């Protein structure tokens, strides 16, 4: 409780008061004082906001036995409310209670208002309840407003209807408070009832506050911007607050362009934007990435003298971060550094900006350290969410766990966005076990939680985990969205599980996502990557809207399936439709040319990238051109092309050349390519393996063994080759010489029978593909233990005769296996589709779609 004792006339606190030069007078000598003079002095001080001095006068009145009357206390109390000096207001109430004066309705209403605004709704409720028959319209309005202001929406609504039963007719303040209590999803329907009542009273057309409350009812309660816009348009009187409210709601509900147009209309109408208007306008620029207009607003902010405002500063930091064209954080950082005062929002905006703009993520972590040490600012849940994403980008889960520990200590670990970011961090760090534990730990799981984990399973090629989680979603109250379906389709595509992909397709049709652009693009990718190019093309043809991703997906599909001409034709159609290609589109087109040996076509498209579309070739495009030359056997052209590059070729380019040398048996150039790779990355397993295989394929087994020995010494691990096949919605995986499958006996019996059949048809095992120095008979035995042949045999014994057999391999398909499968397709009458690391092979009637060129 604040002391109301009389301060000394020469009190340092009064002398140092920042308003002292405006003081009306010092305390008069006691012999000259009168009740009226002191009362007049107190009223004058209260009117100009000098509450402390007014209270000193109140103490002086008590000190000379001049008891203040109710009017004096009323003036003083209203001054405390007006200046938001709530602690002094409480002290005035205490002094008033001690005075023994009988309180009237006006005073009691002021006390309700005081406790309402300082958040003590229980005290306000106590005073209101004690009033009984003394309550008037102001009392009811104050109490309804108190409940609404403190988030007790149901209580506010109940008091509104109780007031009607009491016989009071609501005024504009009652209506505003009651409608504000209904401005949420839970009570919006009741708000419509009150709105109907309001329209009969005429207050809608006479009060700005009522119009603002209705705007919030329709935006917050129903998410309906059109109705809010209609209310705004029909308001006869608007002020800056009304304009700012409407601009803010447009921005918040995903209509930033309308928000900016409204901002301009406001200025044209002659209203002056304040700090809240500028903040909303800058937020709209952030959403649209309009740095040009954002800079104009920044200039206007400076001219208006609001550049030091914390709220505006936060919006500037966010705007520059989100609207940066090249991902640079320079302008955002300048805006942040120029702020004289930082709050949690400004720190969070700059930290999140670094995370979302591609870093450096380490700078985000450094800013966090400054925030809690120099700034002494407590982070909020959004801060922790951004920091955990930074740790995920840095592949540093240990640091993330430390930051999560801070969130636990702050009591924010259970907030959904923090838990979801923790899941994502573990997913990015490939620690799915920890991601699952973080998911299970969440008290309340939402769609973002499920999507983060589903995405993790698909990233780690664990389609079983992804689909099991999808079943959980279906059995919960959570409704899957487009991202969920796109992630699941990606998971099915990654392992070639077309059966599961078709199940997801059926589910999304039931959910009404068949026309969603991102889902349709994922469907194209799923079907083409699972070997059904025609189904993918059908999805593409049925799409009403297509973007560059749609075109690129289907072009990539045809390129990977060996239909180069169709891929190139689709690219031409895409240009005719006016769709601008991107870097990935050109990778697909150049890949199609390389797989089909279209050297001139490939060179022409490569040349057109920058000339026609201003797309600067990346290292992947240069690698594609090396592949175009290398696959055709023009190794000298490939090396000439590499030497002509304006910068040093990276390992990808040299690895592409080394692969071509392996196919065409050029040891010298292959050794040179391998040396160039190992200069950049001595531990590159692909370079060691390709060079070893190159030596082995030309009979130089000693050199091959030396490389393998060196790999072992350097602890360089070669990726194990494996093949898999989906049967009855279950993926069966096989390695070389695999005998772990429950039907291994039947599989090898089928292999033995196949070997006999195709040898009779003319098949001769190509033992050059056995990269070990062993007897010829043993080499042949090794060939029939290759994982793709085991997968083929299992497909033959476990699938219906009329269905194609779809096999997937993580490495390039073996040349002997490729040849053997052509014979098997004739012997069994089955179509065989093989997806290896490079492309698809559609083998039917002894012919492959790749024309033996891959």
Order of alpha helices (4+ residues) and beta strands (2+ residues): alpha-alpha-alpha-alpha-alpha-alpha-alpha-alpha-alpha-alpha-alpha-alpha-alpha-alpha-alpha-alpha-alpha-alpha-alpha-alpha-alpha-alpha-alpha-alpha-alpha-alpha-alpha-alpha-alpha-alpha-alpha-alpha-alpha-alpha-alpha-alpha-alpha-alpha-alpha-alpha-alpha-beta-beta-alpha-alpha-alpha-beta-alpha-beta-beta-beta
